[in-house]
Amino acid sequence: MADYTLLSKTIAALTEGETDEVALMATVACELHHADDRFDWTGFYRVTEPRLLKIGPYQGGHGCLVIPFDRGVCGAAARTGQVQLVPDVDAFPGHIACASSTRSEIVLPVWDKQGALIAVLDIDSDKPAAFTDEDASALQQILSETFSR
């Protein structure tokens, strides 16, 4: 499991004073991806139009380029504003298989300091049931500290 306390401190130090959302996303994706062997694909899908996500900074193999809010796990997180913790992606109705190796997934909405949805953070694992409520809570805290400050 990732050392979220250390990750939070590292990301805060690396992003201190930075306001560019893409730069922040690139740094968070990189730090998270290399912090835990469970994380097979780690990245952001940015809100670029109403009800549409487009690929943002990521680590891992190719991601889907465009995801409407009404499709997949990322779309569900964007549409509902709720964390999506999916232990088995094959059991998730409408799952978009960007990578055939993905077995489980966690997706979290990303809010700016005005409370607007700017992206979702998507982390895929090639292991089933790889993510827990503890991951969700720690990742939400990191996102809040990084993007809502």
N, C-alpha and C positions, 0 to 999 in steps of 0.2 A: 504494500500500500504506500502511496505517496506520502511524504512528510509534508503535510499541508501547512504546518506552521512555518517551516523553513521556506516552502514555496511562496507563501504570502509575503514574507520578509524580502525574499529575493526579487520577486516581481515588483514590490513597492520600491525597492532601491533602484532597480533598472528603469522604472518608468517615472520616477520622481520628476515632476515638472512637465512631463509630456502630455499634450492635449490632443494630438492627432490620433483619431480612432483606429486607423489602419496600422499605425506604428504600435499602438497599444495591443491590438489584436495579434500582430506578428510576434511580439515579445511573449505574450501570454501563451499562445499556441506552442511556441518553441519550448518554453520552460516546462509547461505541463507535459508535453509529449515525451520529453526525455527524463521525466521524473518517475515514471511508473511503467513497468513492463506490460501491464494490462492495456495500456493506451496504444492501440494499433493505428488509429487515425485520429488526429486532433486538429480541429479547426473551426473557423467561423463561417457562417453564411450571413451576409449582410442584407438588411432591408434596403433595397434600391428603388423600389416602386411600391405603391400600395399593394399589399398581399402577395409580394414576391421577394424571394430570397435569391441572392447570387453568391457564388463562391467568394470567400475572402481569404485572408492568410490562413495557411494550414501546414501541417507536417504529416507525411505519409504518402500513400499512393494517390492517384487522381481521385478527385471528388466529383460529385455531380455539379454541373455548372449553374443550373437554375432549378429552384424548388418553389412551387406555388404554396401558399399557406394551407391549401386544402389537400396536400399530399404528404405522406410520409411522417416520420417521427419529428423531423425538423419543422415541417409545416404545422404539426400539432402543437409544438412548443411555441411557435410564433403566434398561431391562431388563438391559443388559450392563455398564453402568458404563464404557463405552468411548466415546471420541470417534468420531463418525460424520462422515466427510468424503465428501460425495456430489457428484461432478462433474456428474452428470446425474440429476436427480430422477425423470425419466421411466423410467429404467432401474432404479430402486430398488423392489423388490417391496413393495407395500403402501403406497407413498408417499401421504400425505394432502395433497391440493392445496388448501391454505387460500387460496392466491392463484395464479391461472393464470399470472402473470408469472414465477414462480419457476423458475429453471433449474438452480441448484446450491445446496447447503446445507452448513452445518457445525453440528453440535450437540455440545455438551460437557456432561458431568455436572457438577453443582455439589455439593460436599461441605461440610458444616459442620465446625467444629473437633473434633467427636466422631467424624467419619468417616461420618456419616449422609448419604444422598442427600437433598437438600432441593429440588432443581430441576434443570432443564437449561437451558442457554443456547442459543438457536436463532438463527442468522443465515442469512438467505436472500439470494440474489443473483439479479438478472434476467440475469446473464451466466453462460454455461456454464463449468464448471471454474474458478470464481472463487477457490477457497480452496486453500491449500497446507498442508503439514506445518508450515511456519514460522508460519502463522496459528494452527494448532492449538496449537503449543508456547507461543506468546506469550499466547494467550487462556487457556490452562490456568494459566499463571503468574499472570495478573491475577486469575483466579477464586480461585486458592489464596491469594493475598495478601489478597484482599478478604473471603472467607467462611470461611477456615480459620485465621484469626489468633486 
